[in-house]
Amino acid sequence: MGITFDDIANIASWLFLVYGILICLGYLFSAIFSIFEIRDYKRSNNYRDEIALLQASELPPVSILAPAYNEGLNIVENVRSLLTINYPSFEIVIINDGSKDDTMQRLIDEYDLEKQDYLFHYFIKTKTIRGVYKSKNTAFKNLLVIDKENGGKADALNTGINVCSHDIICCIDVDCILEYDAMLKLIKPFLNDRKKVIASGGVIRVANSCVIEDGRILEVRLPEKFVARVQVIEYFRAFLMGRMAWSRVDGLLLISGAFGMFDKQIAIEAGGYNHNTVGEDMELLVRMRRMMREKNIPYKVGFVPDPLCWTEVPQSWEILKRQRNRWTRGTAETLLLHKKMIFNPKYGVLGLLSTPFWLFFEWMAPLIEFSGTVFFIFLLWFGLISWKFFFTFLFVVYAFAVLFSITALFFEEYSFQQYKKPKYIFKLIGTAFLEPIVYHPFVMWAAVRGNWDLIIGKKSWGEMTRTGLSNSSKK
Protein backbone atom coordinates (compact mmCIF):
# COMPACT_ATOMS: atom_id res chain seq x y z
CA MET A 1 0.00 0.00 0.00
CA GLY A 2 1.11 3.57 -0.72
CA ILE A 3 1.40 6.43 1.70
CA THR A 4 -2.04 7.70 2.71
CA PHE A 5 -3.15 11.24 3.54
CA ASP A 6 -3.26 10.29 7.25
CA ASP A 7 0.34 9.06 7.03
CA ILE A 8 1.48 12.41 5.61
CA ALA A 9 -0.38 14.27 8.34
CA ASN A 10 1.22 12.10 11.05
CA ILE A 11 4.73 12.55 9.61
CA ALA A 12 4.26 16.34 9.43
CA SER A 13 2.94 16.41 12.99
CA TRP A 14 5.98 14.54 14.28
CA LEU A 15 8.34 16.84 12.36
CA PHE A 16 6.76 19.93 13.94
CA LEU A 17 6.96 18.25 17.35
CA VAL A 18 10.64 17.37 16.94
CA TYR A 19 11.40 20.92 15.78
CA GLY A 20 9.65 22.34 18.85
CA ILE A 21 11.59 20.03 21.16
CA LEU A 22 14.89 21.06 19.56
CA ILE A 23 14.08 24.75 20.06
CA CYS A 24 13.20 24.13 23.71
CA LEU A 25 16.44 22.21 24.24
CA GLY A 26 18.40 25.03 22.60
CA TYR A 27 16.84 27.58 24.94
CA LEU A 28 17.41 25.31 27.94
CA PHE A 29 21.13 24.92 27.19
CA SER A 30 21.47 28.68 26.56
CA ALA A 31 19.99 29.34 30.01
CA ILE A 32 22.45 26.93 31.65
CA PHE A 33 25.47 28.42 29.88
CA SER A 34 24.31 31.97 30.63
CA ILE A 35 23.91 31.53 34.36
CA PHE A 36 27.49 30.24 34.65
CA GLU A 37 28.79 33.10 32.49
CA ILE A 38 26.99 35.72 34.59
CA ARG A 39 28.21 34.10 37.81
CA ASP A 40 31.82 34.10 36.61
CA TYR A 41 31.58 37.71 35.47
CA LYS A 42 30.14 38.90 38.79
CA ARG A 43 32.94 37.14 40.67
CA SER A 44 35.75 38.58 38.57
CA ASN A 45 34.59 42.20 38.16
CA ASN A 46 33.97 44.96 40.66
CA TYR A 47 33.81 48.71 40.88
CA ARG A 48 37.43 49.05 42.04
CA ASP A 49 38.56 47.54 38.75
CA GLU A 50 36.96 50.45 36.89
CA ILE A 51 38.60 53.04 39.16
CA ALA A 52 41.98 51.43 38.48
CA LEU A 53 41.25 51.44 34.74
CA LEU A 54 40.30 55.12 34.81
CA GLN A 55 43.58 55.98 36.50
CA ALA A 56 45.63 53.85 34.10
CA SER A 57 47.73 55.75 31.58
CA GLU A 58 47.99 52.88 29.14
CA LEU A 59 44.33 52.54 28.19
CA PRO A 60 44.03 52.64 24.39
CA PRO A 61 42.38 55.78 22.97
CA VAL A 62 39.00 55.21 21.30
CA SER A 63 37.20 56.90 18.40
CA ILE A 64 33.43 57.00 19.00
CA LEU A 65 31.53 57.04 15.69
CA ALA A 66 27.94 58.30 15.73
CA PRO A 67 26.01 58.61 12.45
CA ALA A 68 23.25 61.23 12.42
CA TYR A 69 20.43 61.68 9.92
CA ASN A 70 17.73 64.32 10.49
CA GLU A 71 18.52 64.48 14.23
CA GLY A 72 18.18 68.26 14.49
CA LEU A 73 15.67 68.06 17.32
CA ASN A 74 18.03 66.31 19.77
CA ILE A 75 21.53 66.42 18.22
CA VAL A 76 22.93 69.12 20.51
CA GLU A 77 21.88 67.28 23.67
CA ASN A 78 23.04 63.94 22.29
CA VAL A 79 26.52 65.26 21.52
CA ARG A 80 26.73 66.97 24.90
CA SER A 81 26.01 63.62 26.53
CA LEU A 82 28.73 61.88 24.50
CA LEU A 83 31.28 64.53 25.44
CA THR A 84 30.84 63.66 29.14
CA ILE A 85 31.83 60.00 28.71
CA ASN A 86 33.96 58.70 31.58
CA TYR A 87 37.10 57.61 29.72
CA PRO A 88 40.67 58.99 29.72
CA SER A 89 41.26 59.43 25.97
CA PHE A 90 38.65 59.51 23.22
CA GLU A 91 37.36 61.49 20.26
CA ILE A 92 33.74 61.93 19.21
CA VAL A 93 33.15 61.65 15.46
CA ILE A 94 29.67 62.74 14.39
CA ILE A 95 28.86 61.80 10.79
CA ASN A 96 26.05 63.94 9.34
CA ASP A 97 24.70 61.62 6.65
CA GLY A 98 23.21 64.24 4.32
CA SER A 99 20.50 65.34 6.75
CA LYS A 100 17.66 67.32 5.21
CA ASP A 101 16.88 69.22 8.39
CA ASP A 102 19.03 71.62 10.46
CA THR A 103 21.22 68.92 12.09
CA MET A 104 24.46 70.29 10.64
CA GLN A 105 23.66 73.93 11.25
CA ARG A 106 22.73 73.31 14.87
CA LEU A 107 26.05 71.54 15.44
CA ILE A 108 27.95 74.42 13.83
CA ASP A 109 26.15 77.02 15.92
CA GLU A 110 26.25 75.22 19.27
CA TYR A 111 29.84 73.93 19.14
CA ASP A 112 31.43 76.79 17.21
CA LEU A 113 32.54 74.56 14.35
CA GLU A 114 34.69 75.59 11.41
CA LYS A 115 35.67 73.69 8.30
CA GLN A 116 39.17 72.19 8.35
CA ASP A 117 41.67 70.93 5.79
CA TYR A 118 41.73 67.45 7.23
CA LEU A 119 43.95 64.68 5.86
CA PHE A 120 42.56 61.14 5.73
CA HIS A 121 42.58 58.06 3.50
CA TYR A 122 39.68 56.39 1.73
CA PHE A 123 40.41 52.93 3.14
CA ILE A 124 36.80 52.05 2.33
CA LYS A 125 34.89 53.51 -0.60
CA THR A 126 32.13 55.89 0.55
CA LYS A 127 29.95 58.74 -0.62
CA THR A 128 31.58 62.15 -1.05
CA ILE A 129 32.59 64.07 2.06
CA ARG A 130 31.51 67.72 1.90
CA GLY A 131 33.65 68.84 4.79
CA VAL A 132 35.30 67.98 8.10
CA TYR A 133 34.67 70.37 10.99
CA LYS A 134 36.35 71.01 14.34
CA SER A 135 35.47 73.41 17.12
CA LYS A 136 37.29 76.70 17.70
CA ASN A 137 36.46 76.21 21.39
CA THR A 138 39.14 74.13 23.14
CA ALA A 139 36.49 72.74 25.46
CA PHE A 140 35.34 70.65 22.49
CA LYS A 141 38.77 69.77 21.12
CA ASN A 142 37.90 66.05 20.93
CA LEU A 143 34.81 66.66 18.78
CA LEU A 144 35.01 66.03 15.04
CA VAL A 145 32.03 66.48 12.71
CA ILE A 146 31.87 65.10 9.17
CA ASP A 147 29.35 66.40 6.66
CA LYS A 148 28.76 64.00 3.77
CA GLU A 149 26.31 63.04 1.05
CA ASN A 150 23.55 60.68 2.13
CA GLY A 151 24.50 57.03 1.79
CA GLY A 152 22.85 55.26 4.71
CA LYS A 153 24.09 54.15 8.12
CA ALA A 154 26.69 51.68 6.80
CA ASP A 155 28.21 54.29 4.50
CA ALA A 156 28.27 56.86 7.32
CA LEU A 157 30.09 54.46 9.64
CA ASN A 158 32.60 53.61 6.90
CA THR A 159 33.25 57.34 6.48
CA GLY A 160 33.89 57.61 10.20
CA ILE A 161 36.32 54.68 10.01
CA ASN A 162 38.22 56.43 7.20
CA VAL A 163 38.51 59.75 9.04
CA CYS A 164 38.90 58.81 12.71
CA SER A 165 42.29 58.85 14.43
CA HIS A 166 42.42 55.89 16.81
CA ASP A 167 42.92 52.14 16.39
CA ILE A 168 39.83 51.14 18.33
CA ILE A 169 36.44 52.37 17.19
CA CYS A 170 33.17 52.41 19.08
CA CYS A 171 30.07 52.58 16.89
CA ILE A 172 26.99 53.99 18.57
CA ASP A 173 23.53 55.29 17.71
CA VAL A 174 23.69 59.01 18.39
CA ASP A 175 20.45 59.01 20.41
CA CYS A 176 21.45 56.20 22.80
CA ILE A 177 22.11 56.83 26.48
CA LEU A 178 25.35 55.38 27.84
CA GLU A 179 26.06 54.35 31.41
CA TYR A 180 28.76 56.57 32.94
CA ASP A 181 31.28 53.70 32.99
CA ALA A 182 30.20 52.03 29.74
CA MET A 183 33.45 52.67 27.87
CA LEU A 184 35.60 51.44 30.76
CA LYS A 185 33.70 48.16 30.81
CA LEU A 186 33.54 47.70 27.05
CA ILE A 187 37.30 48.19 26.63
CA LYS A 188 38.15 45.40 29.11
CA PRO A 189 38.10 42.54 26.56
CA PHE A 190 40.64 44.46 24.44
CA LEU A 191 43.08 44.37 27.34
CA ASN A 192 43.29 40.58 26.97
CA ASP A 193 46.88 39.85 25.92
CA ARG A 194 46.37 36.14 25.18
CA LYS A 195 44.28 36.50 22.00
CA LYS A 196 43.65 39.38 19.64
CA VAL A 197 40.23 40.83 20.41
CA ILE A 198 38.48 42.03 17.24
CA ALA A 199 35.19 43.23 18.75
CA SER A 200 33.33 43.73 21.99
CA GLY A 201 29.67 44.22 22.83
CA GLY A 202 27.46 44.68 25.86
CA VAL A 203 23.89 44.54 27.11
CA ILE A 204 21.37 46.99 25.63
CA ARG A 205 18.42 48.08 27.76
CA VAL A 206 15.09 49.78 27.08
CA ALA A 207 15.01 53.49 27.94
CA ASN A 208 11.32 54.19 27.23
CA SER A 209 9.63 55.95 30.20
CA CYS A 210 12.92 56.28 32.13
CA VAL A 211 13.75 59.60 33.77
CA ILE A 212 16.57 61.18 31.73
CA GLU A 213 18.41 64.43 32.36
CA ASP A 214 21.49 65.80 30.56
CA GLY A 215 21.99 62.53 28.73
CA ARG A 216 21.97 60.36 31.87
CA ILE A 217 19.46 57.87 33.27
CA LEU A 218 18.34 59.28 36.64
CA GLU A 219 15.64 56.70 37.34
CA VAL A 220 14.91 53.40 35.63
CA ARG A 221 11.20 53.00 34.98
CA LEU A 222 9.22 50.30 33.28
CA PRO A 223 7.71 51.39 29.92
CA GLU A 224 4.08 52.40 30.25
CA LYS A 225 2.97 50.96 26.90
CA PHE A 226 2.60 47.22 26.51
CA VAL A 227 4.46 47.16 23.17
CA ALA A 228 7.57 48.68 24.77
CA ARG A 229 7.21 46.77 28.05
CA VAL A 230 7.17 43.36 26.38
CA GLN A 231 10.40 44.28 24.60
CA VAL A 232 12.05 44.65 28.03
CA ILE A 233 11.50 40.91 28.56
CA GLU A 234 12.58 40.23 24.99
CA TYR A 235 15.85 42.10 25.58
CA PHE A 236 16.41 40.15 28.82
CA ARG A 237 16.12 36.90 26.87
CA ALA A 238 18.24 38.08 23.96
CA PHE A 239 21.14 39.51 25.97
CA LEU A 240 21.18 37.74 29.34
CA MET A 241 20.17 34.29 28.06
CA GLY A 242 21.13 34.40 24.40
CA ARG A 243 24.32 36.34 23.79
CA MET A 244 25.73 35.41 27.17
CA ALA A 245 25.50 31.73 26.18
CA TRP A 246 27.03 32.33 22.75
CA SER A 247 29.82 34.30 24.40
CA ARG A 248 30.50 31.33 26.70
CA VAL A 249 31.17 29.05 23.69
CA ASP A 250 32.78 31.82 21.58
CA GLY A 251 29.97 31.67 19.04
CA LEU A 252 28.67 35.26 18.94
CA LEU A 253 27.47 36.35 15.49
CA LEU A 254 25.98 39.69 16.46
CA ILE A 255 27.04 42.78 18.37
CA SER A 256 24.28 45.35 18.57
CA GLY A 257 24.63 48.27 16.17
CA ALA A 258 23.51 50.56 19.00
CA PHE A 259 26.78 50.13 20.89
CA GLY A 260 29.75 48.02 19.82
CA MET A 261 33.54 48.30 19.84
CA PHE A 262 35.84 47.07 17.03
CA ASP A 263 39.48 46.82 16.03
CA LYS A 264 39.66 49.41 13.25
CA GLN A 265 42.38 47.69 11.23
CA ILE A 266 40.53 44.36 11.21
CA ALA A 267 37.31 46.13 10.21
CA ILE A 268 39.14 47.84 7.32
CA GLU A 269 40.77 44.57 6.20
CA ALA A 270 37.33 42.94 6.20
CA GLY A 271 36.00 45.74 3.96
CA GLY A 272 34.02 47.79 6.45
CA TYR A 273 30.25 47.86 6.74
CA ASN A 274 28.29 46.40 3.83
CA HIS A 275 25.80 48.98 2.55
CA ASN A 276 24.00 46.33 0.47
CA THR A 277 22.40 44.72 3.52
CA VAL A 278 20.00 46.09 6.13
CA GLY A 279 21.75 43.98 8.78
CA GLU A 280 25.15 45.66 8.47
CA ASP A 281 26.09 45.21 12.15
CA MET A 282 25.65 41.42 12.12
CA GLU A 283 27.19 41.02 8.67
CA LEU A 284 30.37 42.92 9.58
CA LEU A 285 31.05 40.79 12.65
CA VAL A 286 30.43 37.54 10.75
CA ARG A 287 32.76 38.72 7.95
CA MET A 288 35.48 39.72 10.43
CA ARG A 289 35.25 36.37 12.21
CA ARG A 290 35.26 34.49 8.91
CA MET A 291 38.36 36.40 7.73
CA MET A 292 40.27 35.71 10.95
CA ARG A 293 39.36 32.04 10.80
CA GLU A 294 40.44 31.73 7.16
CA LYS A 295 43.77 33.40 8.00
CA ASN A 296 44.22 31.03 10.97
CA ILE A 297 44.79 33.96 13.35
CA PRO A 298 43.74 33.28 16.98
CA TYR A 299 41.16 35.87 18.03
CA LYS A 300 38.30 36.55 20.40
CA VAL A 301 35.03 38.45 20.45
CA GLY A 302 34.28 39.93 23.86
CA PHE A 303 30.91 40.39 25.51
CA VAL A 304 30.21 42.36 28.68
CA PRO A 305 26.98 41.35 30.49
CA ASP A 306 26.61 44.74 32.19
CA PRO A 307 23.83 47.06 30.99
CA LEU A 308 25.97 49.60 29.14
CA CYS A 309 23.60 51.35 26.77
CA TRP A 310 19.94 52.40 26.88
CA THR A 311 17.92 52.82 23.71
CA GLU A 312 14.40 53.71 22.68
CA VAL A 313 12.39 50.78 21.34
CA PRO A 314 9.30 51.03 19.09
CA GLN A 315 6.16 52.06 20.95
CA SER A 316 3.71 51.48 18.10
CA TRP A 317 2.80 48.24 16.38
CA GLU A 318 3.51 49.71 12.95
CA ILE A 319 7.07 50.80 13.79
CA LEU A 320 7.69 47.46 15.51
CA LYS A 321 6.54 45.64 12.36
CA ARG A 322 9.00 47.58 10.21
CA GLN A 323 11.85 46.93 12.63
CA ARG A 324 11.26 43.16 12.81
CA ASN A 325 10.81 43.02 9.06
CA ARG A 326 14.25 44.61 8.68
CA TRP A 327 15.86 42.38 11.31
CA THR A 328 14.60 39.31 9.46
CA ARG A 329 15.95 40.52 6.13
CA GLY A 330 19.29 41.42 7.72
CA THR A 331 19.64 37.95 9.27
CA ALA A 332 18.74 36.22 6.02
CA GLU A 333 21.08 38.39 3.94
CA THR A 334 23.98 37.72 6.31
CA LEU A 335 23.45 33.96 6.28
CA LEU A 336 23.12 33.92 2.49
CA LEU A 337 26.29 35.97 2.05
CA HIS A 338 28.19 33.57 4.32
CA LYS A 339 26.41 30.31 3.47
CA LYS A 340 29.82 28.70 2.97
CA MET A 341 30.24 28.71 6.76
CA ILE A 342 27.06 26.74 7.54
CA PHE A 343 27.87 23.18 8.71
CA ASN A 344 31.49 23.75 7.69
CA PRO A 345 33.89 22.29 10.31
CA LYS A 346 36.63 24.63 9.03
CA TYR A 347 34.93 27.44 10.97
CA GLY A 348 34.68 25.55 14.27
CA VAL A 349 31.85 26.61 16.58
CA LEU A 350 30.71 29.23 14.05
CA GLY A 351 30.28 26.65 11.30
CA LEU A 352 28.93 23.72 13.29
CA LEU A 353 26.78 25.50 15.89
CA SER A 354 26.25 29.26 15.48
CA THR A 355 25.31 29.54 11.80
CA PRO A 356 23.10 26.40 11.79
CA PHE A 357 21.29 27.68 14.89
CA TRP A 358 20.69 31.07 13.30
CA LEU A 359 19.54 29.38 10.09
CA PHE A 360 16.98 27.01 11.63
CA PHE A 361 15.95 28.74 14.85
CA GLU A 362 16.25 32.45 14.00
CA TRP A 363 15.70 32.90 10.27
CA MET A 364 13.52 29.84 9.57
CA ALA A 365 11.62 29.71 12.89
CA PRO A 366 8.86 32.20 11.92
CA LEU A 367 8.38 30.45 8.58
CA ILE A 368 8.11 27.03 10.21
CA GLU A 369 5.78 28.40 12.87
CA PHE A 370 3.60 30.02 10.21
CA SER A 371 3.60 26.75 8.24
CA GLY A 372 2.53 24.95 11.42
CA THR A 373 -0.41 27.35 11.78
CA VAL A 374 -1.48 26.73 8.17
CA PHE A 375 -1.06 22.97 8.73
CA PHE A 376 -3.29 23.15 11.82
CA ILE A 377 -6.02 24.94 9.84
CA PHE A 378 -5.67 22.28 7.16
CA LEU A 379 -6.11 19.45 9.69
CA LEU A 380 -9.03 21.28 11.28
CA TRP A 381 -10.75 21.57 7.91
CA PHE A 382 -10.49 17.82 7.33
CA GLY A 383 -11.41 16.90 10.91
CA LEU A 384 -8.08 15.28 11.73
CA ILE A 385 -7.39 17.09 15.01
CA SER A 386 -6.84 15.10 18.18
CA TRP A 387 -8.13 17.74 20.58
CA LYS A 388 -6.66 16.08 23.66
CA PHE A 389 -3.20 16.05 22.11
CA PHE A 390 -3.64 19.57 20.72
CA PHE A 391 -4.56 21.20 24.04
CA THR A 392 -1.85 19.28 25.89
CA PHE A 393 0.75 20.41 23.35
CA LEU A 394 -0.57 23.99 23.40
CA PHE A 395 -0.37 24.12 27.20
CA VAL A 396 3.19 22.77 27.25
CA VAL A 397 4.38 25.27 24.62
CA TYR A 398 2.65 28.18 26.36
CA ALA A 399 3.97 27.17 29.80
CA PHE A 400 7.51 26.81 28.47
CA ALA A 401 7.38 30.25 26.79
CA VAL A 402 6.15 31.92 29.99
CA LEU A 403 8.62 30.03 32.19
CA PHE A 404 11.51 30.96 29.91
CA SER A 405 10.58 34.65 30.10
CA ILE A 406 10.25 34.51 33.88
CA THR A 407 13.65 32.78 34.04
CA ALA A 408 15.10 35.69 32.03
CA LEU A 409 13.54 38.04 34.58
CA PHE A 410 15.19 36.02 37.35
CA PHE A 411 18.54 36.38 35.58
CA GLU A 412 18.05 40.14 35.58
CA GLU A 413 17.27 40.19 39.28
CA TYR A 414 20.21 37.90 40.02
CA SER A 415 22.63 40.02 38.04
CA PHE A 416 21.87 43.75 37.85
CA GLN A 417 18.44 44.50 39.40
CA GLN A 418 17.67 47.52 37.26
CA TYR A 419 13.93 47.34 38.01
CA LYS A 420 13.92 47.72 41.77
CA LYS A 421 10.25 48.35 42.52
CA PRO A 422 8.14 45.24 43.25
CA LYS A 423 5.30 46.59 41.09
CA TYR A 424 7.64 46.54 38.08
CA ILE A 425 8.43 42.86 38.65
CA PHE A 426 4.73 41.96 38.91
CA LYS A 427 3.98 43.93 35.75
CA LEU A 428 6.74 42.12 33.89
CA ILE A 429 5.43 38.74 35.06
CA GLY A 430 1.96 39.70 33.85
CA THR A 431 3.45 40.81 30.54
CA ALA A 432 5.23 37.44 30.23
CA PHE A 433 1.84 35.68 30.43
CA LEU A 434 0.39 37.91 27.70
CA GLU A 435 3.37 37.86 25.33
CA PRO A 436 2.80 34.43 23.69
CA ILE A 437 -0.84 35.30 23.00
CA VAL A 438 -0.66 38.95 21.88
CA TYR A 439 2.92 39.90 20.99
CA HIS A 440 4.55 36.80 19.59
CA PRO A 441 2.04 36.14 16.77
CA PHE A 442 2.53 39.74 15.62
CA VAL A 443 6.34 39.59 15.44
CA MET A 444 6.07 36.17 13.75
CA TRP A 445 3.91 37.71 11.02
CA ALA A 446 6.30 40.67 10.69
CA ALA A 447 9.15 38.19 10.16
CA VAL A 448 7.13 36.29 7.55
CA ARG A 449 6.55 39.57 5.72
CA GLY A 450 10.27 40.27 6.02
CA ASN A 451 11.01 37.03 4.19
CA TRP A 452 8.56 37.98 1.47
CA ASP A 453 10.18 41.41 1.12
CA LEU A 454 13.55 39.65 0.87
CA ILE A 455 12.25 37.53 -2.02
CA ILE A 456 10.93 40.54 -3.95
CA GLY A 457 14.21 42.40 -3.39
CA LYS A 458 13.18 45.13 -0.93
CA LYS A 459 16.29 46.90 0.42
CA SER A 460 15.00 49.89 2.39
CA TRP A 461 15.14 50.22 6.17
CA GLY A 462 11.61 51.53 6.47
CA GLU A 463 10.74 54.70 8.37
CA MET A 464 11.73 54.25 12.03
CA THR A 465 10.09 57.23 13.73
CA ARG A 466 11.14 57.74 17.36
CA THR A 467 9.22 59.64 20.01
CA GLY A 468 12.50 60.81 21.58
CA LEU A 469 14.10 60.35 24.97
CA SER A 470 15.24 63.84 25.80
CA ASN A 471 11.82 64.93 27.10
CA SER A 472 11.61 62.25 29.78
CA SER A 473 11.06 63.84 33.16
CA LYS A 474 10.00 63.08 36.69
CA LYS A 475 6.34 62.77 37.36
Buried (B, 14 or more C-beta within 10 A) or exposed (E): EEEEEEEEBEEBBEEBEEBBEEBBEBBEEBBEBBBEBBEEBBEEBEEEEBEEBBEEEEBEBBBBBBBBBBBBBBBBBBBBBBBEBBBBEBBBBBBBBBBEEBBBEBBBEBBBBEEEEEEBEEBBEBBEBBBBBBBEEEEBEBBBBBBBEBBBBBBBBBBBBBBBEBBBBBBBBBBBBBBEBBBBBBBBBBEEEEBBBBBBBBBBBBBBBBBBEEBBBEEBBBBEBBBBBBBBBBBBBBBBBBBBBBBBBBBBBBBBBBBBBBBBEBBBBBBBBBBEBBBBBBBBBBBBBBBBBEEEEEBBBBBBBBBBBBBBBBBEEEBBBBBBBBBBBBBBBBBEBBEEBBEBEEBBEBBBBBBBBBBBBBBBBBBBBBBBEEBBEEBEEEEEBEEEEEEEBEEEBEEBBBEBBBBBBBBBEEBBEBBEEEEBBEBBBEBBBBBBEEBBEBBBBBBBBBBEBBEEEBEEBBEEEBEEBBEBEEE
